[in-house]
């Protein structure tokens, strides 16, 4: 294998690992595997979205601890669908963007809670990719009835 082929394979492996991280984020959160979800984040990560600005794993863990009562128990079969993932890798850091559709299933059928776009900054530590920062940009204004229905009863303002 020549140097170019090796570099190309390395980039493809990194992209696949980042896409797997994004999928793991979605599925672990949707299925209530919160320890696995928190493990997607670096220790000093930032989660910015839904009116929250969380810094560090402790605040992200607190969000995960409240997620069951705040979201999953209220919204049946809550699912995150992430598509159109574009990633640029530079060594042990990367930037990624993707589209999000958050849906739930009700007696009336599938309901789209909101759509949006993620902007991610990722870091590779110990051979694993993790989120260093994840920002959610909702397509709907945060004050729209659909977006408000998806938000937690107590929605602390952004710091």
NORMO-V152221 format. One record per backbone hydrogen bond with DSSP energy under -0.5 kcal/mol. CO is the residue of the C=O (numbers start at 1). NH is the residue of the N-H. Records with the same first field share a line. If there is no record, write none. Layout:
CO=NH + NH
//
This chain:
2=6
3=7
4=8
5=9
6=10
7=11
8=12
9=13
10=14
11=15
12=16
13=17
14=18
15=19
16=20
17=21
18=22
19=23
20=24
21=25
22=26
23=27
24=28
25=29
26=30
27=31
28=33
29=32
32=34
33=37
34=38
35=39
37=40
38=41
40=131
42=45
43=57
45=56
46=48 + 134
47=49 + 54
48=136
49=52
52=49
54=47
55=59
56=60
57=61
58=62
59=63
60=64
61=65
62=66
63=67
64=67 + 68
66=70
67=71 + 72
68=73
71=74 + 75
74=76
75=78
76=105
79=81 + 103
80=82
81=101
83=99
86=97
88=95
90=93
92=124
93=90
94=122
95=88
96=120
97=86
98=118
99=83
100=116
101=81 + 103
102=113 + 114
103=79
104=106 + 111
106=109
109=106
111=104 + 113
114=102
115=139 + 140
116=100
117=137
118=98
119=135
120=96
121=132 + 133
122=94
123=125 + 130
125=128
128=125
130=123
131=42
132=46
133=121
134=48
135=119 + 137
136=138
137=117
141=144
144=148
145=149
146=150
147=151
153=155
154=156
//
